């Protein structure tokens, strides 16, 4: 098992700037062949082309894709581009995204739908396009991008948080479905100064949150050395960690006679207490609830 990516083919969506650019450059430096994807408007094309040129100038191999993740056809087209150029896809990094932050009281439904269409449906479209290929070849590494807005919440990011939480639900299910065929699906929860966070950081803080301080986690998750699936890795400012779900010990009232509302109220403190909480392993709770 190697950390090098020689012979591997990777697609990076939103690869023209910020985290996507950083991920693409690092993967290329480790030997991967890159499909750098960005939306088809003029400014985005120029950024994607610049990343492709940067990779090639450093001795790497990369091509551009201008297909949009907002439609299933876009996901299929970028995979077709990879197949035509390199014959396969080993790694998919779902990174494309944008923000339309407003409180739930003020946000328009169109904005919620637009954010979900890119962050959640875009991830679904691209993953759906590579899924049969990776399962057939018996190898794949897929990285989703989530956010603390999903795992902890953030004021004004109801749409973004909902989309990023949806990504984690998708990851948990695909981690079960892909494991047998060595298709591993994990998520990155990054903190970085990018175009999406413009104006949020002063110059000194922005340097501390450089995207390249996040990308080593992505390179590892993209490699053969990665053996985990269904993990959410946090990364930012040179620090890395893991977010996971736990369930409290709770209270068992039994099934013979339903608990009353008053009984639940009396025991709520015990239901809510984190002491003795256990890790929620993927699929384990359902198996425990319905034993064979």
C-alpha positions as CSV (number, residue, x, y, z in Angstrom):
1,X,0.0,0.0,0.0
2,X,1.5,3.3,-1.1
3,X,1.0,7.0,-0.5
4,X,2.0,7.7,-4.0
5,X,-0.7,8.1,-6.7
6,X,1.3,7.1,-9.7
7,X,-1.0,5.6,-12.3
8,X,-4.1,6.9,-10.5
9,X,-6.6,9.1,-12.3
10,X,-8.4,11.8,-10.2
11,X,-11.3,14.2,-10.8
12,X,-11.4,17.4,-8.7
13,X,-14.6,19.4,-9.0
14,X,-14.3,23.1,-8.3
15,X,-10.6,22.7,-9.1
16,X,-9.8,26.1,-10.4
17,X,-9.3,27.9,-7.2
18,X,-9.1,27.6,-3.4
19,X,-9.2,24.2,-1.9
20,X,-9.9,22.5,-5.2
21,X,-6.7,24.0,-6.8
22,X,-4.7,23.0,-3.7
23,X,-6.0,19.4,-3.8
24,X,-5.3,19.1,-7.5
25,X,-1.8,20.4,-7.3
26,X,-0.9,18.1,-4.4
27,X,-2.4,15.0,-6.0
28,X,-0.6,15.8,-9.3
29,X,2.7,16.2,-7.4
30,X,2.1,12.7,-5.9
31,X,1.8,11.2,-9.5
32,X,-1.9,11.3,-10.2
33,X,-3.3,12.3,-13.6
34,X,-5.9,15.1,-13.1
35,X,-9.1,16.1,-14.5
36,X,-9.5,19.7,-13.2
37,X,-13.2,20.7,-13.3
38,X,-14.8,24.1,-13.1
39,X,-18.0,25.7,-14.4
40,X,-18.0,26.8,-18.0
41,X,-18.1,30.6,-17.7
42,X,-15.1,32.6,-18.9
43,X,-13.6,33.4,-15.6
44,X,-13.9,29.8,-14.3
45,X,-12.4,28.4,-17.5
46,X,-9.4,30.7,-17.2
47,X,-8.8,29.5,-13.6
48,X,-9.1,25.9,-14.5
49,X,-6.8,26.3,-17.5
50,X,-4.3,28.0,-15.2
51,X,-4.3,25.1,-12.8
52,X,-3.9,22.6,-15.7
53,X,-1.0,24.6,-17.0
54,X,0.6,24.8,-13.6
55,X,0.5,21.0,-13.2
56,X,1.9,20.5,-16.7
57,X,4.7,23.0,-16.1
58,X,5.7,21.0,-13.0
59,X,5.9,17.8,-15.1
60,X,2.4,16.5,-14.3
61,X,-0.4,15.3,-16.4
62,X,-3.8,17.2,-16.4
63,X,-6.7,18.1,-18.6
64,X,-9.6,20.5,-18.1
65,X,-13.3,19.9,-17.7
66,X,-15.8,22.7,-17.9
67,X,-18.9,20.7,-17.2
68,X,-21.3,21.8,-14.4
69,X,-22.0,19.6,-11.4
70,X,-25.5,21.1,-11.3
71,X,-26.8,18.6,-13.9
72,X,-26.5,14.8,-14.1
73,X,-25.2,15.3,-17.6
74,X,-22.3,17.4,-16.3
75,X,-21.2,14.6,-13.9
76,X,-21.4,12.1,-16.7
77,X,-19.5,14.4,-19.1
78,X,-16.5,15.0,-16.8
79,X,-16.2,11.2,-16.2
80,X,-16.4,10.6,-20.0
81,X,-13.6,13.2,-20.3
82,X,-11.4,11.2,-17.9
83,X,-12.2,7.9,-19.6
84,X,-11.4,9.3,-23.0
85,X,-8.0,10.7,-21.9
86,X,-6.9,8.2,-19.3
87,X,-9.1,5.1,-19.5
88,X,-10.4,5.1,-15.9
89,X,-11.2,7.0,-12.8
90,X,-9.7,6.1,-9.4
91,X,-10.4,9.1,-7.3
92,X,-13.3,11.6,-7.2
93,X,-13.0,14.7,-5.0
94,X,-16.3,16.5,-4.7
95,X,-15.3,20.0,-3.9
96,X,-17.4,22.4,-6.0
97,X,-19.5,24.9,-4.1
98,X,-20.6,28.4,-3.4
99,X,-22.5,30.3,-0.7
100,X,-25.7,32.3,-0.5
101,X,-25.8,33.0,3.2
102,X,-28.9,34.5,4.8
103,X,-30.9,33.7,7.9
104,X,-33.8,31.2,7.4
105,X,-36.3,34.1,8.0
106,X,-34.9,36.1,5.1
107,X,-33.5,33.5,2.6
108,X,-35.4,32.9,-0.6
109,X,-36.4,29.4,-1.5
110,X,-34.6,29.8,-4.9
111,X,-31.3,30.3,-3.0
112,X,-31.8,27.3,-0.8
113,X,-32.5,25.2,-3.9
114,X,-29.5,26.6,-5.7
115,X,-27.1,25.7,-2.8
116,X,-28.6,22.2,-2.4
117,X,-28.4,21.7,-6.2
118,X,-24.6,22.4,-6.2
119,X,-23.4,21.0,-2.9
120,X,-25.7,17.9,-2.5
121,X,-27.1,17.1,-5.9
122,X,-23.8,18.0,-7.6
123,X,-22.1,15.5,-5.2
124,X,-24.7,12.9,-6.1
125,X,-24.5,13.4,-9.8
126,X,-20.7,13.1,-10.0
127,X,-20.6,10.2,-7.6
128,X,-23.3,8.4,-9.5
129,X,-21.3,8.8,-12.7
130,X,-18.2,7.1,-11.2
131,X,-19.8,4.6,-9.0
132,X,-20.4,1.7,-11.5
133,X,-16.9,2.2,-12.9
134,X,-15.2,2.0,-9.5
135,X,-17.2,-1.0,-8.4
136,X,-16.4,-2.8,-11.6
137,X,-12.7,-2.2,-11.3
138,X,-12.7,-3.0,-7.6
139,X,-11.0,0.2,-6.5
140,X,-12.1,3.7,-5.8
141,X,-11.6,6.6,-3.4
142,X,-14.4,9.2,-3.1
143,X,-14.1,12.3,-1.0
144,X,-17.0,14.5,-0.1
145,X,-16.8,18.0,1.3
146,X,-18.9,18.8,4.3
147,X,-18.7,21.6,6.9
148,X,-19.1,22.5,10.5
149,X,-22.3,24.2,9.4
150,X,-23.6,20.7,9.1
151,X,-22.1,19.1,12.2
152,X,-22.3,22.1,14.5
153,X,-24.5,24.7,12.8
154,X,-23.7,28.2,11.7
155,X,-26.0,31.3,11.8
156,X,-27.2,32.3,8.3
157,X,-26.1,29.0,6.7
158,X,-29.4,27.0,6.8
159,X,-29.1,26.0,3.1
160,X,-25.4,25.3,3.2
161,X,-25.7,23.3,6.4
162,X,-28.6,21.3,5.1
163,X,-26.8,20.4,1.9
164,X,-23.6,19.5,3.8
165,X,-25.5,17.3,6.3
166,X,-27.1,15.6,3.3
167,X,-23.6,14.8,2.0
168,X,-22.8,13.0,5.3
169,X,-26.0,10.9,5.0
170,X,-25.0,9.9,1.5
171,X,-21.5,9.0,2.7
172,X,-22.7,6.8,5.5
173,X,-24.8,4.7,3.1
174,X,-22.3,4.5,0.3
175,X,-19.6,3.5,2.8
176,X,-21.6,0.3,3.4
177,X,-22.4,-0.3,-0.3
178,X,-18.8,0.3,-1.6
179,X,-16.7,-1.5,1.0
180,X,-16.9,-4.9,-0.5
181,X,-15.5,-3.6,-3.8
182,X,-12.8,-1.5,-2.2
183,X,-14.6,1.7,-3.0
184,X,-14.0,3.9,0.1
185,X,-16.1,7.0,0.7
186,X,-15.0,9.6,3.2
187,X,-15.7,13.3,3.9
188,X,-13.5,16.3,4.6
189,X,-14.7,19.2,6.8
190,X,-12.2,22.0,6.0
191,X,-11.5,25.4,7.4
192,X,-9.7,27.5,4.9
193,X,-9.5,31.0,3.5
194,X,-10.8,30.8,0.0
195,X,-13.0,32.7,-2.4
196,X,-16.1,31.5,-0.5
197,X,-14.8,33.1,2.7
198,X,-13.5,36.3,1.2
199,X,-13.8,39.2,3.6
200,X,-14.0,36.9,6.7
201,X,-10.3,36.8,7.4
202,X,-7.7,39.5,7.8
203,X,-4.4,38.9,5.9
204,X,-2.6,37.3,8.8
205,X,-5.4,34.9,9.6
206,X,-5.9,34.0,5.9
207,X,-2.2,32.9,5.8
208,X,-2.8,30.7,8.8
209,X,-5.8,29.1,7.0
210,X,-4.1,28.5,3.7
211,X,-5.8,25.8,1.6
212,X,-2.6,23.8,1.3
213,X,-2.7,23.2,5.0
214,X,-5.9,21.1,4.4
215,X,-4.9,19.1,1.3
216,X,-2.7,16.5,2.9
217,X,-5.8,14.8,4.4
218,X,-7.3,14.7,0.9
219,X,-4.2,13.1,-0.6
220,X,-4.2,10.4,2.1
221,X,-7.9,9.7,1.7
222,X,-7.2,9.4,-2.1
223,X,-4.4,6.9,-1.7
224,X,-4.1,3.1,-1.3
225,X,-3.0,3.7,2.3
226,X,-6.5,4.9,3.1
227,X,-8.3,1.9,4.7
228,X,-11.3,3.7,6.3
229,X,-14.7,4.5,4.9
230,X,-17.5,6.6,6.4
231,X,-15.1,8.9,8.2
232,X,-15.4,12.7,8.5
233,X,-12.0,14.3,8.8
234,X,-11.6,17.9,10.0
235,X,-8.7,20.0,8.6
236,X,-7.6,23.6,9.0
237,X,-4.7,25.7,10.1
238,X,-2.4,22.6,10.2
239,X,-4.7,20.6,12.5
240,X,-6.5,17.4,11.7
241,X,-9.2,15.5,13.6
242,X,-12.3,13.4,13.2
243,X,-16.0,14.1,13.7
244,X,-18.3,11.2,14.6
245,X,-21.7,10.5,15.9
246,X,-22.3,9.0,19.4
247,X,-25.5,7.8,21.1
248,X,-26.1,8.2,24.8
249,X,-26.7,5.2,27.1
250,X,-30.3,6.5,27.4
251,X,-33.2,4.9,29.3
252,X,-35.1,1.7,28.4
253,X,-38.7,1.7,29.4
254,X,-39.5,-1.7,27.8
255,X,-41.9,-2.6,25.1
256,X,-44.6,-4.3,27.1
257,X,-46.3,-1.1,28.1
258,X,-45.6,2.2,26.3
259,X,-43.8,4.9,28.3
260,X,-45.9,7.9,29.2
261,X,-45.0,11.4,28.3
262,X,-44.6,12.0,32.0
263,X,-42.2,9.1,32.3
264,X,-40.1,10.4,29.5
265,X,-40.1,13.9,31.1
266,X,-38.9,12.4,34.4
267,X,-36.1,10.6,32.7
268,X,-35.1,13.2,30.1
269,X,-31.9,14.2,31.9
270,X,-30.7,10.5,31.7
271,X,-31.7,10.3,28.0
272,X,-29.8,13.5,27.3
273,X,-26.6,12.7,29.4
274,X,-23.4,12.2,27.3
275,X,-21.7,10.2,30.0
276,X,-21.4,6.6,28.8
277,X,-22.2,7.5,25.2
278,X,-21.1,4.9,22.6
279,X,-19.8,5.3,19.1
280,X,-22.4,4.8,16.3
281,X,-20.7,2.4,14.0
282,X,-22.1,2.5,10.5
283,X,-25.0,0.0,10.2
284,X,-24.6,-1.3,13.8
285,X,-27.7,0.3,15.4
286,X,-30.1,-1.1,12.9
287,X,-28.5,-4.6,13.3
288,X,-28.8,-4.3,17.1
289,X,-32.4,-3.2,16.9
290,X,-33.4,-6.0,14.5
291,X,-31.1,-9.0,15.3
292,X,-31.1,-11.9,12.9
